[in-house]
Amino acid sequence: MTGQDWLEKDFYAVLGVPKDADATAIKKAYRKLARQLHPDHNPGDAAAEARFKDIGEAYSVLSDAEQRQQYDQLRAMAGGPRFTAGSRSGGAGGTAGFEDMFGGMFGGGGGSRVRYSTGGGFEDVLGGLFGGGFGQPRGPRRGVDLTATTTLPFRTAAEGSTVSLSVEGRTVNARIPAGVRDGQKIRLRGKGRPGDPGAEPGDLVITVAVTPHPVFSAEGDALRVTVPVAFDEAALGATVEVPTLDGGTVKVKVPAGTPSGRTLRVKGKGITTSKGTGDLLVTVQVVVPQKLTPAAREAVQAFGIATSGEDVRADLMSQARV
């Protein structure tokens, strides 16, 4: 994506959030749209694929506090007074718009999923544009950092992967480490834009978006899964099979009297990273039957009679009076 694209695209509108939205609201809006528009859920839908790329670009910028500030400042300046740029080719004394000025600086034209980052303040931007008028002469400039975004399914993000990105006409292969988090940024040294002769190239900063999984969620290197259990299993105790991320299962003992919402820990069944393997956190969800057969209804009524002397809300009432 070029600097001109920053002027033309309203990333807040793309994600459907107000300009004062906080990071949590931006992330929530992105994840909701990513689930709806992901190519796996919309096979052959070119419009959905284009929107999916658009929201990825928007999230890449707005999820980064520094980039978001630069974007907001650039857009605010674009809405202010016009700049007089002197004579233009084919005429004299013409007035060039802010968009023309910055479009020329950033190369104009179309772009890709990669955008330019100035890496400095607007004084540096204007100083470079007008030949150093805003500062002292300096030596060869380091190359500009570029940013890109890539979206990975939850399982791929947990296991790690290598992705290929198109960066200004060249292909960059990036290794995404196992356990990468949604919104995490990975910096590739020297993979950005070339610098002046004698200066080092910039970096490529990749923002990784992770598509939510219908069963698992990540908490660092730990995996969390919610497992339904029947009432009798929770009351009397049972051993249940729980899915694991590798496609297998593990047997988990549910102690007698386990309440709904309790979390059981299975060592070494989480996400494996370079630092080790996390645990599997199993949250128990006691299932209440929606329909009962006559025999089941009698059994439940008998249970109620047998336990009628227990007040399950006694602690609640006593604590409410404190």
N, C-alpha and C positions, 0 to 999 in steps of 0.2 A: 504494500500500500504506500502511496506517495504522500508528500505533504499536502498536495492539492486535494487528495481524497479527504484529509482531515477537515478541509474547509467545506467540502461538498456533502459529507455524510454526517448525519445526526445519530451518533451511536446510542444516545439515550432513547431516541425514538425507535431504533432498531430493536432494543431490548424491552421497550415499553415501560421505561422507568422515568421518573422525574429527574431533573438535573441535580437536585440535592439528595438523591438517593444514596444511602450508605452502602458500604461494601457488602453487607449481608443481603440487602435487597437486590443488589446487582447480581450477586451470585445465585440467589434464589430464582430470579427471573431468567437468568441464562440456563440454569439446569432444567427448568420447566420447559423452555423452548427447545433445548437440546434433546430432551426426551421425545417431544412431539415431532421434531423435524429430522431426527437422525435417519440417514439413508437406509439403515436396516429396517426401519419402520415405514419407509416410503420408497420402496424399490421402483426405479424408473420414473420418479417424479422429479423432473428437472427444476421446477420452481421451488420445491421443498429443499432440494440440494443447494440451490443458490442461497436461499434464506438461511440454511444451516451454516454456510460459509460466512454469510454476513454477520450472524450473531457471534460466530467465533472470532471474527475480526474486532467486533465491538467489545466483546468481553476481554480480549487480549489487551486493549487499551484501557478500558475503564476499571479493570481489576488491578492495575498497577498504579499506585498512588502518584508516582512521579510523572508517568505518562499521561495520566488523567489530568493532572495539573497543567501540563504543557498543552494538552488538547483544549482544555477550557480556556486557557489564555489565548491560544491561537484563534479560537472561534470568537472570543470576545473582541480581539483586535480586528478580526475580519468584519465585525459588525459596526466598527467605529468609523472615523473619518477616512476618506480616500487619501492615497499617497500620490504626490506629483512625481512622476518618474522622468520628466523631461521629454525630449523629442523621441519618437519611436520610428522604427523603420517605415518609410513611406510617408512621413508627415512630420510636422514640427510642432513642438509645444504641446504634444498630446498628453492626456492624463491616463495613467495606468492604474487599474484597480489593485487593491490589496491581493486579490486572488491571482492576478497576473504576476505580481511581483514574487509571491511565494511559490506559485506554480512553476515559474521559471527556475527559481532556486532549487526546487526539489525535482526538477526534471519533467514536470507536467505529465500529460498523457495518462494512460491506464496503468494499472498496477497489478499486484498479485496479493497473496495472503501475507506478504512480507512488507513492512513499512519502515520508514526511516525514523530514527530517533536522534535529535540534535545533540543530546548528551550535555547540553549547557543551557545558559539563560538566553533570553531573547536579544540581549546585547551582543552575544557571540553570533547569533543568527544574522542580525542586521550588520554587524561589523564585517562578517565574511561577505555579505551581499554587496556592501558599498566600498570594499577594498580596505578594510581595517580601520575605518574612520572612527570606530568606537573604542579602540584600544591600541596598544603598542604593537609594532611589527613582531611577528614570532616565527619560529622555525617551521619545518615540515609538520603538517597536521596529521595526527593519527586518523585512521579511517573511521567512518561513522558506524555506530552500533546499529544493527538491524534487529527487528523483532518479528517473530512468527508465532503462529498458534497451531496446535495439533490436537485432535480429539481421539481419545482411546477408549475402547470398552473397558469396563471395570476389571475383568479378568486379565486383559492384556496389560493394564497399568499395574496390577498386583504382581504379575510374573515378569514384567520388563519386556522391552521390545526395541527394535531398530526401525526408525521411520525415515522416509526420504522426503525432503522438502525442496521446493523450487525457490531459489534465492537469486533474483536478478539474472535469470537466464542460466543459472548453474544448479546442479543437484547437490544437496548437502545431506549426507547420511548422519543421523544423530542417534546415539544409543540412549534410550530412556531407561533409567535404572528401575529395578523391581521396587514396588511399593511407592511409586510416585503419587503424590496427592493431587486432588483437583485444585487447579489454580497455581500449582507449583511452577517455578521458573527454572529453566536449565540454561546455563551460559556455556556457549561453545567459543573458546578463545580463538581469535584470529579468523573466524568464519563470517565476519561481517563485511562491510564495504572496504575495498583497498584504500590505503592512505596515500599521502603525497610521497613522491620518491624519497626513500630513506626513512619513512615513517612506517610503523606497524599497522596492520589492518585492524578494523574494529571487530567487535564480537557479535555473535548471533545469540539472542536471548529468546528461548522458546517457552511459551506459556502452554502448559498441558492442561487440557480439560478432560475430565474423566466422566464418562456416562454412568449414571447410577445403575446398580445391579438390583434386580427384583427381590433377592434374598439376602445377600451379604452387604455389609457396610464396613468401612475401614476406620480404625482408630489407631493411628500410628502404624505399627506393624502387627496390631491385633485385628482379628476379624470378629464381627458381631453378627449373630444370626438369631432370629426369634423362632422358637419351636413350639408348635401347639401340642398340648398333652391333654388327655382326657381327665375328667374329674377323679375317677378312681385311681388313675396312675399317679396323680399329684397327691391324693389322700393316703394311698397305701404304699406308694413307692413303686418305681419301675425302672427298667433299663430300656432306653429308646435309641433309635438310630438317628443320627444327625448328619446332614450333608456337609461335605468339606469342599473347599474351593477347587481341589484337583479332580473333582468328579466322583470321588469315593464317599464313604460314610465312616463315621466313628460312633461307637456305642458309648452313651453317656448315662450314668446312674442318676436318676431323679430320686432324692431321699423322700421318705414318707413325710407328709405334711408340708410339702413344698408349695408356697403360695405363688399366685400369678405375679409375674414381674421379677422374680428372683433370678439372678444371673449365676450360672455355673461355668467354671473355667476348665478348659481342656488344654493342657500344656502342649506346646509345639505344633499346633495345627493352624497357626495363623499365616502371616505373610513372611516369606523368606527374603531377607535383604542381605547386604554385605555385612551387616552387624549381627545377624542371627535370625532366628525364627520366632515370631510372636505366638500368642495364644489364640484359641478360639473361645469367644465369649458367647455362651448359650443362654439366652433369656427365655424363661419358661412362660408360656401363655396358656393358662387353663381355659379350655373350651367349654362353654355352656351350651348344651344341646338346644337347638331351636324348636325341635319337635320331639315329643316323648311318646313311646308306645304305652298302652295301658299298664303293662307289666313294669316298665321303667318308671312310670309315674307313681305307682304304688311303692316301688323301692325308694324313690326319692322322698315320698311322704313318710315312709317308715324311718328313713334316716333323719328327717326333720323331727320326728317324735322322739327318737332316741337321743338327739342332741339338743332338745328343747331347753335344757337347763343352762346352756351356754349363751352368753350375750356377746355376740361378735363385735358389737359396737360400743362395748363398755369403755375401752381405752379412748375411743374418739370422744365420747361424752365427757369423760373426766378431764381430758386435756383441753377441751373447748372451754371449760370453766376456769382455767388458769388465768 
